[in-house]
Amino acid sequence: MNLTKKCVLTILLSSLMVATAFSQQQHQDKDKERIRPVDREYQADKGRDRDRDRIRDINPDKDRARDRMHDGMGGRIFASEMMTEQERVEYRNELQQAQTYKERKQIRQEHRQRMQERKSDGEGGEIYAAALMTEQERAQYREQIRSVNSEQELEQVRTRHQQRMQERMNDGVGGKIYAAELMTEQERDQYREQIRAVKTEQEREQIRLQHQLEIQVRKNELDSESRNQ
């Protein structure tokens, strides 16, 4: 083999090695792209787990608050804050007794419709802060709305109602309870007692920040479960 042939062969072999290496790198890059979203989701889940563990260590009662939202079948109860404990128990039992996914889907759809009706003011609108009210209060409010004779009266009824609901969101020291609609009345009362019990604004701010963290974890769980349903 003369020198020219050797040079050509060397160049061809070098080119083949470069092409092979380039192809392998492309496959590795694609694998990384496939893995990255999973890694991000995994890290996000780990972060939520750490938050849950932190809250559990501080206040184990919050586990029971989150349990109220779960339907016992890997999902969450839509508008669970607007239901009594008995209603939540009956709803879970109904889901667990269903034999197929289609039946469970139908049960969830009917439940969602009932909860949306609870939020309705009966005149095509939605009751402001309906989750902060009892069923009896919502019925009385609808009756008030139906009995008005003018837009002015309607606006007055809604304004008075909003003022009452905003008082329920009050933390007792001039602030608002963050995401009060996701809490039970008992939880709101306990939160106000915590706020009133401390002596300094710094202590109150610490309680508020801890409360926001707890509620954010609760919201994240609700959002995650909603996407998975």
Legacy VTK file of the C-alpha trace (Angstrom):
# vtk DataFile Version 3.0
C-alpha trace
ASCII
DATASET POLYDATA
POINTS 229 float
0.000 0.000 0.000
1.547 3.297 -1.114
1.655 6.458 0.953
-1.318 8.092 -0.814
-3.623 5.162 -0.089
-2.489 5.125 3.531
-3.338 8.827 3.878
-6.755 8.363 2.333
-7.495 5.398 4.594
-6.354 7.341 7.656
-8.609 10.265 6.730
-11.602 7.952 6.192
-11.047 6.204 9.510
-10.720 9.539 11.306
-13.904 10.798 9.699
-15.759 7.632 10.703
-14.558 7.961 14.294
-15.655 11.610 14.449
-19.077 10.765 12.980
-19.536 7.893 15.452
-18.559 10.078 18.376
-20.927 12.831 17.182
-23.801 10.345 16.851
-23.190 8.978 20.345
-23.155 12.505 21.750
-26.480 13.256 20.058
-28.068 10.152 21.602
-26.703 11.110 25.013
-28.100 14.633 24.658
-31.521 13.254 23.720
-31.433 10.922 26.713
-30.614 13.864 28.954
-33.532 15.832 27.527
-35.856 12.931 28.279
-34.505 12.600 31.796
-34.499 16.313 32.688
-38.296 16.752 33.017
-38.453 13.637 35.178
-35.622 14.965 37.327
-37.357 18.317 37.738
-40.616 16.611 38.685
-38.750 14.345 41.094
-37.013 17.289 42.735
-40.329 19.172 42.992
-41.924 16.140 44.668
-38.993 15.900 47.068
-39.402 19.589 47.899
-43.095 19.109 48.635
-42.239 16.074 50.779
-39.784 18.164 52.807
-42.427 20.852 53.299
-44.978 18.267 54.416
-42.496 16.716 56.859
-41.637 20.134 58.249
-45.296 20.992 58.801
-46.030 17.570 60.286
-43.271 18.061 62.854
-44.606 21.502 63.810
-48.323 20.712 63.845
-49.442 17.084 63.350
-53.103 18.212 63.328
-52.544 19.596 59.811
-52.436 16.009 58.516
-56.064 15.611 59.509
-56.928 18.859 57.727
-55.398 17.526 54.511
-57.103 14.158 54.965
-60.460 15.894 54.717
-59.641 16.807 51.126
-58.809 13.271 49.960
-61.482 11.047 48.445
-59.867 7.757 49.436
-59.280 6.775 45.798
-56.122 8.737 45.027
-57.900 11.995 44.245
-59.249 14.986 46.110
-62.757 15.986 47.064
-63.819 18.986 45.031
-64.910 21.844 47.351
-64.432 19.638 50.419
-64.445 22.791 52.559
-68.139 23.233 51.702
-69.108 19.785 52.964
-69.821 18.364 56.392
-67.703 15.498 57.684
-70.673 13.152 57.222
-71.002 14.220 53.585
-67.298 13.566 53.006
-67.594 10.100 54.528
-70.614 9.265 52.381
-68.871 10.569 49.260
-65.778 8.427 49.900
-67.959 5.371 50.484
-69.812 6.008 47.237
-66.554 6.188 45.287
-65.127 3.074 46.921
-68.263 1.081 46.130
-68.134 2.009 42.438
-66.963 -0.891 40.277
-65.465 0.943 37.306
-63.569 4.095 36.454
-66.575 5.289 34.452
-68.820 5.008 37.505
-66.338 6.917 39.670
-66.036 9.620 37.011
-69.804 10.003 36.951
-69.924 10.256 40.754
-67.240 12.967 40.715
-69.031 14.925 37.992
-72.339 14.844 39.860
-70.597 15.871 43.065
-68.874 18.796 41.322
-72.224 19.964 39.965
-73.792 19.861 43.447
-70.927 21.889 44.911
-71.168 24.451 42.134
-74.859 24.798 42.912
-73.935 25.539 46.514
-71.798 28.426 45.293
-74.579 29.812 43.102
-76.636 32.754 44.343
-79.680 31.517 42.432
-79.673 34.451 40.029
-76.820 33.540 37.712
-74.059 34.765 40.004
-71.662 33.165 42.475
-71.834 33.699 46.224
-68.812 35.629 47.438
-66.726 33.472 49.829
-69.383 30.732 49.797
-66.966 28.326 51.479
-67.017 30.493 54.603
-70.773 30.039 54.997
-73.022 27.266 56.253
-75.650 25.771 53.960
-78.335 27.566 55.939
-76.552 30.895 55.458
-76.229 30.315 51.732
-79.956 29.522 51.500
-80.813 32.712 53.394
-78.531 34.727 51.137
-80.208 33.331 48.008
-83.578 34.271 49.458
-82.346 37.817 50.012
-81.087 38.017 46.440
-84.393 36.775 45.016
-86.435 39.242 47.081
-84.790 42.464 45.845
-86.666 44.736 43.458
-83.880 46.764 41.887
-80.223 46.680 40.909
-79.506 49.142 43.712
-80.997 46.820 46.332
-79.126 43.891 44.810
-75.831 45.775 45.088
-76.580 46.667 48.708
-77.248 43.026 49.608
-74.018 41.901 47.957
-71.987 44.686 49.588
-73.264 43.862 53.083
-72.567 40.190 52.465
-68.999 40.882 51.339
-68.378 42.957 54.445
-69.572 40.114 56.678
-67.376 37.593 54.879
-64.361 39.886 55.095
-64.887 40.048 58.844
-64.666 36.256 58.903
-61.349 36.498 57.093
-60.047 38.949 59.706
-57.245 37.549 61.849
-58.303 39.521 64.929
-55.379 41.952 64.941
-56.152 44.031 61.867
-54.934 41.627 59.194
-56.507 39.056 56.880
-56.256 35.295 57.174
-54.434 34.014 54.113
-56.631 31.593 52.087
-59.281 31.522 54.826
-61.649 29.691 52.467
-59.432 26.602 52.619
-59.758 26.419 56.398
-62.549 25.251 58.640
-64.100 27.679 61.124
-62.302 25.807 63.901
-58.965 26.279 62.126
-59.652 29.983 61.664
-60.499 30.361 65.370
-57.296 28.539 66.341
-55.287 30.773 64.022
-56.775 33.928 65.573
-55.934 32.612 69.056
-52.329 32.052 67.971
-52.077 35.557 66.550
-53.603 37.174 69.642
-51.449 35.168 72.049
-48.108 36.567 70.873
-46.727 39.897 72.076
-44.679 41.237 69.194
-45.203 41.946 65.514
-42.191 39.773 64.735
-43.878 36.768 66.377
-47.115 37.461 64.500
-45.225 37.661 61.213
-43.610 34.301 61.941
-47.041 32.745 62.543
-48.360 34.263 59.305
-45.417 32.971 57.274
-45.765 29.485 58.743
-49.500 29.545 57.981
-48.844 30.584 54.364
-46.381 27.705 53.977
-48.948 25.230 55.303
-51.664 26.555 53.005
-49.320 26.569 50.016
-48.515 22.904 50.587
-52.248 22.246 50.767
-52.810 24.151 47.505
-49.943 22.319 45.786
-51.468 18.984 46.755
-54.846 20.054 45.439
-53.339 21.264 42.151
-51.261 18.101 41.735
-54.224 15.808 42.415
-56.452 17.829 40.068
-53.979 17.303 37.219
-53.871 13.560 37.907
-57.644 13.056 37.921
LINES 1 230
229 0 1 2 3 4 5 6 7 8 9 10 11 12 13 14 15 16 17 18 19 20 21 22 23 24 25 26 27 28 29 30 31 32 33 34 35 36 37 38 39 40 41 42 43 44 45 46 47 48 49 50 51 52 53 54 55 56 57 58 59 60 61 62 63 64 65 66 67 68 69 70 71 72 73 74 75 76 77 78 79 80 81 82 83 84 85 86 87 88 89 90 91 92 93 94 95 96 97 98 99 100 101 102 103 104 105 106 107 108 109 110 111 112 113 114 115 116 117 118 119 120 121 122 123 124 125 126 127 128 129 130 131 132 133 134 135 136 137 138 139 140 141 142 143 144 145 146 147 148 149 150 151 152 153 154 155 156 157 158 159 160 161 162 163 164 165 166 167 168 169 170 171 172 173 174 175 176 177 178 179 180 181 182 183 184 185 186 187 188 189 190 191 192 193 194 195 196 197 198 199 200 201 202 203 204 205 206 207 208 209 210 211 212 213 214 215 216 217 218 219 220 221 222 223 224 225 226 227 228
